[in-house]
Amino acid sequence: RAFAAFGAAATLLVVTDLARSASILLGEAGWAAPAWAAVVGANLLAAWGASRLPDDRSRPCREATPAPLAWRLEGLLPVALTYIVVGFTLFNWWAAGQVDWLAVSASLVLVLLLVARQGVIAGQRELRQHAALVNAAADMAFVAGTDGRIVLANPALRQAVGGWEEESSHNLSEFLEPGVELSGLLRTAHTSGWTGEAAVRGSRGKEVPVLLTLRPVAQGQPSTPLLAGIAHDLTAINQRQQQLQAAMAEVAAARQQLQLLNEGLEAKVQERTQELERTVADLARLNEELKALDKLKTEFVSLVSHELRAPLTNIRTGIELVSGGHPQLSQGVQETLALVQSEAQRLTRFVESILDVSALEAGKFSLRLQAVDLRLTARNTVAGFSDARARERIRLAFPESLASLRADEAALQSVVFHLLDNALKYAPEGEIELSAGRRGGEVEVTIRDHGPGIPGSELEQIFDIFHRLDSRDSREVYGHGLGLHLVRRLLQAMGGEIRAEPAEGGGLRMVFRLPAAVDPAQGPPSRQA
C-alpha cells in the first residue's frame, strides 16, 4: 500500500507538471488552480504512504539503525526514479512521435541497476540470516587468516575470551593453545582441514578445553586465504568423563573388594564343608554304632525274654498246683500265692510283648489276615481281665450292623487288650467306653476314658517304645512303655493306623482303623509282618 501511494503521488506530480507545461505553451491560464490542487493532493498521498511504511527500529540485534526518512527513501527512491524516467521516455515518445535513444538507454540502465539492486538486497537478507545463526550459536566461531589474524568472531568466542575490543585486531595466538606449533597447524588446515583438541584462554587465565575444527573458506576469486573455525566447549563432556572414570574406578575397587570377599567366603565355605563332612562322617559312625547297640539290645532283650518264658511258666504251673492241691492252706498263704500268680502272669505278658515287638522289628511276626468279629473279640478280651471291678467299668457300644474286620484275630485281641489295660491304669475312675463304626471301606474303633488325659505335645510320643509320661521310680502306675508301641506296630502290620486325641469333657480317646472284611467267610493267606 505504501508503494502504491508513492507511485500514485509521483504519477500525479508528473502528469500535473506536464499539464502545466502544456498550458503555458498553449497560453491557457485555466490550469493553474487545478495544478496546485493536484500538487497538494500528491503530497498528501505521499505523506499517507510514508505513514504506512513498517517501522523496524524496535528489531533486536540491529547493529546500526539509519534515520527513518533515510531508510524509507533508500528503498523508495530507486524505484520511483526508474518509474519517472521510463514514464517520461514513453510520454516523450508519444508526444514527439519519435524515439529518444538517449532516454531509452538511460531507462534500460536504470532498470538493470534496479534488478541488480534487488539481487543485492536479497543477498544481504540471506547474509543477515547466516550471521544471526552464527551469532546465536553456543559454540565459538571465527574466521581467520593463515597468519592467525581474526577477521570475524561470534559473541560466544568474545564472551569466552573476555575483554574483546572491537577496534583492535586480535590473533589466534593470543588465546588459542592447540598443543602444536600454530603457524604449521594453520597451513595444514588451509590445505586439508584440521580437527583436534585445544584450549582457549579466558581473560582471567582460565583455560576452556574445546574441540577445534578448521576448514578453508572457498572463495570465487583469488584473494587472501581464510579459515573458518568452530570450537566446541568440552568442559561438560570432560566433567562427565571424569565422573565416569571415577565411577569406573569405584566399580573396579568394589569388584576387587567383592572378589576378595568371595575368595574369603569360598575359603570359609570350604572350611565349613570340611567340618560338615567330618560331622556327617562322625554321625554316620555314631549311627552305625547306635544301630549295632540297638541290635545288640534287641537280641539281648529277646534272649532274656526267651530265657524268662520257661521259668515263668514253671512258676505259674507250680503255684497253680500248690493252690489247687492244698486247700487247707490258710487265707494269708492263699492271698500270697494269688499275688505271686498275678505278678507272674503280668511278667509273662511283658515277656510276650517284648517277643512280639522283637518279631515285628525283625519282620518275622506271622499274621493271618481274615474276617474277624470285633464284638466277639472285644467280649473275650474283657472277660480275660481277672479284676471284676475292671470288667464292670468297661462298656461295649457296637451297632448291630457292624462289619467284620480284616485282621489277625490274636493280634486284634492283643491290640484291644493293651488299649483297655492302658485306659484302666491311667483312668482309675469312670467308665471306659469301647465303640466302633463304619467309615467308608474301614472300621473305626474308639476307646474313650475319663481320666486326666495327656498333654498335646505327648500325643505322638506315647507310641514310642519305652516312652512313659511318668518315668520316676516312685510312679503310682506301673508299666514299661511297650503296650502302645506294640499296638501301633500290630495295626500298621495289618494295614491300619492309630491316633490319640483329647476327648470332649476330659479324658483321652484312642482311635484306630482297620480295613473292613470283604468276605467274612474267606480271608487272605497268611503273611509275615
C-alpha positions as CSV (number, residue, x, y, z in Angstrom):
1,R,0.0,0.0,0.0
2,A,2.8,2.4,0.7
3,F,4.5,1.6,-2.6
4,A,1.1,2.2,-4.5
5,A,0.7,5.5,-2.6
6,F,4.1,6.8,-3.6
7,G,3.7,5.6,-7.2
8,A,0.3,7.4,-7.5
9,A,1.8,10.5,-5.9
10,A,4.7,10.5,-8.3
11,T,2.5,9.9,-11.3
12,L,0.1,12.7,-10.3
13,L,3.1,15.1,-9.9
14,V,4.5,14.2,-13.4
15,V,1.1,14.5,-15.0
16,T,0.4,17.8,-13.3
17,D,3.8,19.1,-14.3
18,L,3.3,18.1,-17.9
19,A,-0.2,19.6,-17.9
20,R,1.1,22.9,-16.5
21,S,3.9,22.9,-19.2
22,A,1.3,22.3,-21.9
23,S,-1.0,25.1,-20.6
24,I,1.9,27.5,-20.6
25,L,2.9,26.6,-24.2
26,L,-0.7,26.9,-25.4
27,G,-1.3,30.1,-23.4
28,E,-4.2,28.8,-21.4
29,A,-4.2,30.0,-17.8
30,G,-7.1,27.9,-16.5
31,W,-4.9,25.1,-15.4
32,A,-3.2,26.9,-12.5
33,A,-5.7,26.2,-9.7
34,P,-6.2,22.5,-10.6
35,A,-2.4,22.1,-10.9
36,W,-1.9,23.5,-7.4
37,A,-4.7,21.3,-6.1
38,A,-3.1,18.2,-7.7
39,V,0.3,19.0,-6.2
40,V,-1.2,19.3,-2.7
41,G,-3.1,16.0,-3.3
42,A,0.1,14.3,-4.4
43,N,1.9,15.5,-1.3
44,L,-0.9,14.3,1.0
45,L,-0.9,11.0,-0.8
46,A,2.9,10.6,-0.4
47,A,2.6,11.5,3.3
48,W,-0.1,8.8,3.8
49,G,2.1,6.3,2.1
50,A,5.0,7.2,4.4
51,S,2.9,6.6,7.4
52,R,2.0,3.1,6.2
53,L,5.7,2.0,6.0
54,P,6.7,-0.6,8.7
55,D,8.9,0.7,11.5
56,D,11.9,-1.7,12.1
57,R,13.6,0.4,14.8
58,S,12.5,-2.0,17.6
59,R,14.0,-5.1,16.0
60,P,16.8,-6.7,18.2
61,C,20.3,-7.5,17.1
62,R,20.4,-4.5,14.7
63,E,23.9,-3.1,14.7
64,A,23.0,0.2,13.1
65,T,19.7,1.9,12.5
66,P,19.6,4.8,10.0
67,A,17.2,7.7,10.3
68,P,13.5,6.8,9.5
69,L,13.3,9.0,6.4
70,A,16.7,7.8,5.1
71,W,15.9,4.1,5.2
72,R,12.4,4.7,3.8
73,L,13.9,6.8,0.9
74,E,16.6,4.2,0.4
75,G,14.0,1.7,-0.7
76,L,11.6,4.0,-2.4
77,L,13.8,6.5,-4.5
78,P,15.4,4.0,-6.9
79,V,12.0,2.5,-7.8
80,A,10.3,6.0,-8.1
81,L,13.2,7.3,-10.2
82,T,13.0,4.3,-12.5
83,Y,9.3,4.8,-12.9
84,I,9.7,8.5,-13.7
85,V,12.4,8.1,-16.3
86,V,10.7,5.2,-18.0
87,G,7.3,7.1,-17.9
88,F,8.9,10.3,-19.2
89,T,10.6,8.4,-22.0
90,L,7.3,6.8,-23.0
91,F,5.4,10.1,-22.8
92,N,8.1,11.9,-24.8
93,W,7.9,9.2,-27.5
94,W,4.1,9.6,-27.6
95,A,4.2,13.4,-27.6
96,A,7.1,13.9,-30.1
97,G,6.4,10.9,-32.3
98,Q,10.0,9.9,-32.4
99,V,12.3,7.8,-30.2
100,D,14.8,9.5,-27.9
101,W,17.5,6.8,-27.8
102,L,19.4,8.6,-25.1
103,A,16.3,8.4,-22.8
104,V,15.7,4.8,-23.8
105,S,19.4,3.9,-23.0
106,A,19.1,5.7,-19.6
107,S,15.8,3.8,-18.9
108,L,17.4,0.4,-19.7
109,V,20.4,1.2,-17.5
110,L,18.1,2.2,-14.6
111,V,16.0,-1.0,-15.0
112,L,19.2,-3.1,-15.0
113,L,20.5,-1.3,-11.9
114,L,17.2,-1.8,-10.2
115,V,17.2,-5.5,-10.8
116,A,20.9,-5.7,-9.7
117,R,20.0,-3.8,-6.6
118,Q,17.1,-6.1,-5.7
119,G,19.5,-9.1,-6.1
120,V,22.0,-7.4,-3.7
121,I,19.1,-6.8,-1.2
122,A,18.2,-10.5,-1.4
123,G,21.8,-11.5,-0.8
124,Q,22.0,-9.1,2.2
125,R,18.9,-10.7,3.7
126,E,20.4,-14.2,3.4
127,L,23.7,-13.0,4.7
128,R,22.0,-11.4,7.7
129,Q,20.2,-14.7,8.4
130,H,23.5,-16.6,8.3
131,A,25.1,-14.0,10.5
132,A,22.2,-14.3,13.0
133,L,22.6,-18.1,13.0
134,V,26.4,-17.8,13.8
135,N,25.9,-15.2,16.4
136,A,23.2,-17.2,18.2
137,A,25.3,-20.4,18.2
138,A,26.6,-21.6,21.6
139,D,29.9,-22.8,20.0
140,M,32.7,-20.4,19.4
141,A,33.1,-19.5,15.7
142,F,35.6,-17.3,13.9
143,V,37.1,-16.6,10.5
144,A,40.9,-16.0,10.5
145,G,43.7,-15.8,8.0
146,T,46.6,-18.2,7.6
147,D,48.7,-15.9,9.7
148,G,46.2,-16.3,12.7
149,R,44.7,-12.8,12.4
150,I,41.0,-12.8,13.4
151,V,38.7,-11.4,10.7
152,L,35.3,-12.2,12.3
153,A,34.3,-13.6,15.7
154,N,30.9,-14.5,17.1
155,P,29.7,-13.4,20.5
156,A,30.3,-16.8,22.0
157,L,34.1,-16.5,21.3
158,R,34.2,-12.9,22.5
159,Q,32.5,-13.9,25.8
160,A,34.8,-16.9,26.3
161,V,37.9,-14.8,25.7
162,G,36.7,-11.8,27.6
163,G,38.0,-8.2,27.2
164,W,37.4,-8.2,23.4
165,E,38.0,-4.8,21.9
166,E,36.2,-4.2,18.6
167,E,38.6,-1.6,17.4
168,S,41.8,-3.6,17.8
169,S,42.9,-6.6,15.8
170,H,43.3,-10.0,17.5
171,N,45.3,-13.1,16.7
172,L,44.6,-16.7,17.5
173,S,48.0,-16.9,19.3
174,E,46.6,-14.6,22.0
175,F,44.0,-17.1,23.3
176,L,44.4,-20.5,21.5
177,E,46.7,-23.3,22.6
178,P,46.3,-26.2,20.1
179,G,49.2,-28.1,21.6
180,V,51.3,-27.9,18.5
181,E,53.0,-25.0,16.6
182,L,50.2,-22.7,15.5
183,S,51.6,-21.5,12.1
184,G,52.1,-25.0,10.9
185,L,48.7,-26.0,12.1
186,L,47.1,-23.1,10.1
187,R,48.9,-24.1,6.9
188,T,47.8,-27.7,7.3
189,A,44.2,-26.6,8.0
190,H,44.3,-24.5,4.8
191,T,45.4,-27.4,2.8
192,S,43.2,-30.3,4.1
193,G,41.4,-29.0,7.2
194,W,42.2,-30.0,10.8
195,T,40.2,-31.3,13.8
196,G,41.6,-31.9,17.3
197,E,41.5,-30.8,20.9
198,A,42.8,-27.4,22.0
199,A,42.4,-24.9,24.8
200,V,41.0,-21.4,24.9
201,R,42.5,-19.0,27.5
202,G,40.0,-16.6,29.1
203,S,40.6,-13.1,30.4
204,R,41.3,-14.5,33.9
205,G,43.7,-17.1,32.7
206,K,41.1,-19.9,32.9
207,E,41.5,-22.5,30.2
208,V,38.5,-23.9,28.5
209,P,39.0,-27.3,26.7
210,V,37.5,-27.3,23.2
211,L,37.2,-29.5,20.1
212,L,38.6,-27.3,17.4
213,T,37.7,-27.7,13.7
214,L,39.4,-25.6,11.0
215,R,38.3,-25.6,7.4
216,P,39.5,-23.4,4.4
217,V,36.9,-20.8,3.2
218,A,36.1,-21.4,-0.5
219,Q,36.3,-18.1,-2.4
220,G,35.3,-17.4,-6.0
221,Q,38.4,-15.3,-6.9
222,P,42.0,-15.1,-5.9
223,S,42.3,-13.4,-2.5
224,T,43.8,-13.7,0.9
225,P,43.2,-17.3,2.1
226,L,40.9,-17.6,5.1
227,L,40.0,-20.3,7.6
228,A,36.6,-20.9,9.2
229,G,36.9,-22.3,12.8
230,I,34.4,-23.9,15.2
231,A,35.4,-24.5,18.8
232,H,33.0,-26.8,20.8
233,D,33.3,-26.4,24.6
234,L,34.4,-29.8,26.1
235,T,34.1,-28.7,29.8
236,A,30.8,-30.6,30.4
237,I,32.0,-33.6,28.5
238,N,35.3,-33.7,30.4
239,Q,33.4,-33.5,33.7
240,R,31.1,-36.3,32.7
241,Q,34.2,-38.3,31.5
242,Q,35.9,-37.7,34.9
243,Q,32.8,-38.7,36.7
244,L,32.5,-41.8,34.6
245,Q,36.2,-42.6,35.2
246,A,35.7,-42.1,39.0
247,A,32.6,-44.3,38.9
248,M,34.5,-46.9,36.9
249,A,37.3,-46.7,39.5
250,E,34.8,-47.2,42.3
251,V,33.3,-50.1,40.4
252,A,36.7,-51.7,39.9
253,A,37.5,-51.2,43.6
254,A,34.1,-52.6,44.6
255,R,34.7,-55.6,42.2
256,Q,38.1,-56.2,43.7
257,Q,36.7,-56.0,47.2
258,L,33.9,-58.3,46.2
259,Q,36.4,-60.7,44.7
260,L,38.4,-60.7,48.0
261,L,35.2,-61.2,49.9
262,N,34.2,-64.0,47.6
263,E,37.6,-65.7,48.0
264,G,37.3,-65.4,51.8
265,L,33.7,-66.7,51.6
266,E,34.8,-69.6,49.4
267,A,37.6,-70.4,51.9
268,K,35.0,-70.3,54.8
269,V,32.5,-72.4,52.8
270,Q,35.2,-74.9,52.1
271,E,36.2,-74.9,55.7
272,R,32.6,-75.3,56.9
273,T,32.1,-78.0,54.2
274,Q,35.0,-80.0,55.5
275,E,33.7,-79.6,59.1
276,L,30.3,-80.7,57.9
277,E,31.8,-83.7,56.1
278,R,33.7,-84.6,59.3
279,T,30.5,-84.2,61.3
280,V,28.5,-86.3,58.8
281,A,31.2,-88.9,59.0
282,D,31.1,-88.9,62.8
283,L,27.3,-89.0,62.8
284,A,27.3,-91.9,60.3
285,R,29.8,-93.7,62.5
286,L,27.7,-93.0,65.6
287,N,24.6,-94.1,63.7
288,E,26.2,-97.4,62.9
289,E,27.3,-97.8,66.5
290,L,23.8,-97.0,67.6
291,K,22.4,-99.5,65.2
292,A,24.8,-102.1,66.5
293,L,23.9,-101.2,70.0
294,D,20.2,-101.3,69.2
295,K,20.6,-104.6,67.5
296,L,22.6,-105.9,70.5
297,K,19.9,-104.6,72.8
298,T,17.1,-106.2,70.8
299,E,19.0,-109.5,70.7
300,F,19.7,-109.3,74.4
301,V,16.1,-108.5,75.3
302,S,14.9,-111.3,73.0
303,L,17.4,-113.7,74.5
304,V,16.4,-112.7,78.1
305,S,12.8,-112.9,77.3
306,H,13.2,-116.4,75.8
307,E,15.1,-117.4,78.9
308,L,12.4,-116.0,81.2
309,R,9.5,-117.6,79.4
310,A,10.2,-121.1,80.7
311,P,10.9,-120.2,84.3
312,L,7.7,-118.1,84.4
313,T,5.7,-120.9,83.0
314,N,7.1,-123.3,85.7
315,I,6.4,-120.7,88.4
316,R,2.8,-120.3,87.3
317,T,2.3,-124.0,87.0
318,G,3.8,-124.7,90.4
319,I,1.6,-122.0,92.1
320,E,-1.5,-123.5,90.4
321,L,-0.5,-127.0,91.7
322,V,0.1,-125.7,95.2
323,S,-3.1,-123.7,95.3
324,G,-5.3,-126.5,93.8
325,G,-3.7,-129.4,95.7
326,H,-3.6,-127.9,99.2
327,P,-7.0,-126.4,100.0
328,Q,-6.2,-126.5,103.7
329,L,-3.7,-123.6,103.3
330,S,-4.5,-120.5,105.4
331,Q,-6.1,-117.5,103.8
332,G,-2.9,-115.4,104.1
333,V,-1.0,-118.1,102.2
334,Q,-3.7,-118.3,99.6
335,E,-3.6,-114.5,99.1
336,T,0.2,-114.5,98.8
337,L,0.1,-117.3,96.2
338,A,-2.6,-115.4,94.3
339,L,-0.4,-112.3,94.3
340,V,2.6,-114.2,93.1
341,Q,0.4,-115.8,90.5
342,S,-0.8,-112.3,89.3
343,E,2.7,-110.9,89.2
344,A,3.9,-113.9,87.3
345,Q,1.1,-113.5,84.8
346,R,1.9,-109.8,84.4
347,L,5.6,-110.6,83.9
348,T,4.6,-113.3,81.3
349,R,2.6,-110.7,79.4
350,F,5.5,-108.4,79.5
351,V,7.8,-111.1,78.1
352,E,5.3,-111.9,75.4
353,S,5.1,-108.2,74.4
354,I,8.9,-108.0,74.2
355,L,9.0,-111.1,72.0
356,D,6.2,-109.7,69.8
357,V,8.0,-106.4,69.4
358,S,11.2,-108.1,68.5
359,A,9.5,-110.3,65.9
360,L,7.8,-107.2,64.4
361,E,11.1,-105.3,64.3
362,A,12.7,-108.3,62.6
363,G,9.8,-108.8,60.2
364,K,9.2,-112.3,61.4
365,F,5.8,-111.8,63.1
366,S,3.4,-114.2,61.4
367,L,-0.1,-112.7,60.7
368,R,-3.1,-114.5,59.2
369,L,-5.5,-111.8,57.9
370,Q,-9.1,-112.8,57.8
371,A,-12.6,-111.7,58.7
372,V,-12.7,-111.1,62.4
373,D,-15.8,-110.3,64.5
374,L,-14.9,-107.3,66.6
375,R,-17.8,-107.7,69.0
376,L,-16.8,-111.3,69.9
377,T,-13.1,-110.4,70.2
378,A,-13.9,-107.5,72.5
379,R,-16.2,-109.6,74.8
380,N,-13.4,-112.3,75.0
381,T,-10.8,-109.6,75.8
382,V,-13.0,-108.0,78.5
383,A,-13.7,-111.5,80.0
384,G,-10.0,-112.1,80.3
385,F,-9.5,-109.4,82.9
386,S,-9.3,-111.0,86.3
387,D,-10.5,-107.9,88.2
388,A,-14.3,-107.9,88.3
389,R,-14.4,-104.2,89.0
390,A,-12.4,-103.5,85.9
391,R,-14.8,-105.6,83.8
392,E,-17.7,-103.7,85.2
393,R,-16.1,-100.3,84.2
394,I,-15.9,-101.4,80.5
395,R,-18.9,-100.7,78.3
396,L,-19.2,-102.0,74.8
397,A,-21.2,-99.9,72.3
398,F,-21.3,-101.7,68.9
399,P,-24.1,-101.3,66.3
400,E,-25.9,-104.4,65.1
401,S,-24.8,-103.9,61.6
402,L,-21.1,-103.6,62.4
403,A,-19.0,-105.1,59.7
404,S,-16.2,-107.6,60.4
405,L,-12.6,-106.5,60.3
406,R,-9.9,-107.8,58.0
407,A,-7.3,-108.6,60.7
408,D,-5.4,-111.3,62.6
409,E,-7.6,-112.4,65.5
410,A,-4.8,-112.8,68.0
411,A,-3.2,-109.5,67.0
412,L,-6.5,-107.7,67.2
413,Q,-7.2,-109.2,70.6
414,S,-3.7,-108.0,71.8
415,V,-4.5,-104.5,70.5
416,V,-7.8,-104.3,72.3
417,F,-6.3,-105.7,75.5
418,H,-3.4,-103.3,75.6
419,L,-5.7,-100.3,74.9
420,L,-8.2,-101.3,77.5
421,D,-5.5,-102.1,80.0
422,N,-3.8,-98.7,79.4
423,A,-7.2,-96.9,79.9
424,L,-7.9,-98.8,83.1
425,K,-4.5,-98.0,84.6
426,Y,-4.4,-94.3,83.7
427,A,-8.1,-93.6,84.3
428,P,-8.8,-95.3,87.7
429,E,-12.3,-93.8,87.9
430,G,-15.1,-93.6,85.5
431,E,-16.4,-95.6,82.6
432,I,-14.3,-97.0,79.7
433,E,-16.3,-97.0,76.5
434,L,-15.4,-99.2,73.6
435,S,-17.3,-98.3,70.4
436,A,-17.0,-98.8,66.7
437,G,-18.5,-97.6,63.4
438,R,-18.1,-97.9,59.6
439,R,-16.1,-95.2,57.8
440,G,-16.1,-95.9,54.1
441,G,-14.1,-99.0,53.5
442,E,-12.7,-99.1,57.1
443,V,-14.0,-99.7,60.6
444,E,-13.1,-97.1,63.2
445,V,-12.8,-98.3,66.8
446,T,-12.7,-95.8,69.7
447,I,-11.6,-96.4,73.3
448,R,-12.6,-93.4,75.4
449,D,-11.8,-92.9,79.1
450,H,-12.5,-90.1,81.6
451,G,-9.0,-89.8,83.1
452,P,-6.7,-86.8,83.3
453,G,-5.7,-87.1,79.7
454,I,-2.2,-86.3,78.4
455,P,-0.6,-83.0,77.1
456,G,-0.9,-82.2,73.4
457,S,2.9,-82.4,72.9
458,E,2.8,-86.1,74.1
459,L,0.1,-87.3,71.8
460,E,2.5,-88.8,69.3
461,Q,5.4,-89.6,71.6
462,I,3.3,-92.0,73.7
463,F,3.6,-94.6,70.8
464,D,7.4,-94.6,71.0
465,I,9.0,-97.7,72.5
466,F,9.7,-97.4,76.3
467,H,8.2,-93.9,76.4
468,R,6.2,-93.1,79.6
469,L,4.8,-89.8,80.8
470,D,6.0,-90.5,84.3
471,S,9.4,-92.2,84.4
472,R,10.0,-91.8,88.1
473,D,10.8,-94.9,90.3
474,S,8.0,-93.8,92.7
475,R,5.3,-93.7,90.0
476,E,1.8,-94.9,91.0
477,V,1.0,-96.7,87.7
478,Y,3.4,-99.5,86.9
479,G,4.3,-100.0,83.2
480,H,7.1,-100.4,80.7
481,G,6.1,-98.3,77.7
482,L,5.7,-101.3,75.4
483,G,1.9,-101.6,75.1
484,L,1.1,-98.6,72.9
485,H,4.2,-99.2,70.7
486,L,3.2,-102.8,70.2
487,V,-0.4,-101.7,69.3
488,R,0.8,-99.2,66.6
489,R,3.2,-101.8,65.1
490,L,0.5,-104.5,65.0
491,L,-2.0,-102.1,63.4
492,Q,0.5,-101.0,60.8
493,A,1.3,-104.6,60.0
494,M,-2.5,-105.3,59.4
495,G,-2.9,-102.1,57.2
496,G,-4.3,-99.8,59.9
497,E,-3.4,-96.8,61.9
498,I,-4.0,-95.3,65.3
499,R,-4.1,-91.8,66.9
500,A,-4.6,-90.3,70.3
501,E,-6.7,-87.2,70.8
502,P,-8.3,-85.3,73.7
503,A,-11.9,-86.2,74.5
504,E,-14.7,-83.7,75.0
505,G,-15.3,-83.1,78.7
506,G,-11.9,-84.5,79.7
507,G,-10.1,-87.8,79.2
508,L,-8.5,-89.4,76.2
509,R,-9.7,-91.1,73.0
510,M,-7.7,-93.8,71.3
511,V,-8.9,-94.2,67.8
512,F,-7.7,-96.9,65.4
513,R,-8.8,-98.0,62.0
514,L,-8.7,-101.3,60.1
515,P,-10.0,-102.3,56.7
516,A,-13.4,-103.9,56.6
517,A,-13.6,-107.5,55.6
518,V,-14.9,-108.0,52.1
519,D,-16.0,-111.6,52.6
520,P,-16.2,-112.8,56.2
521,A,-16.1,-116.4,55.1
522,Q,-12.8,-116.2,53.3
523,G,-9.7,-114.4,54.3
524,P,-6.4,-113.8,52.6
525,P,-3.4,-116.1,53.1
526,S,-1.0,-115.7,56.0
527,R,1.9,-113.4,55.7
528,Q,4.9,-112.2,57.6
529,A,4.6,-108.8,59.2
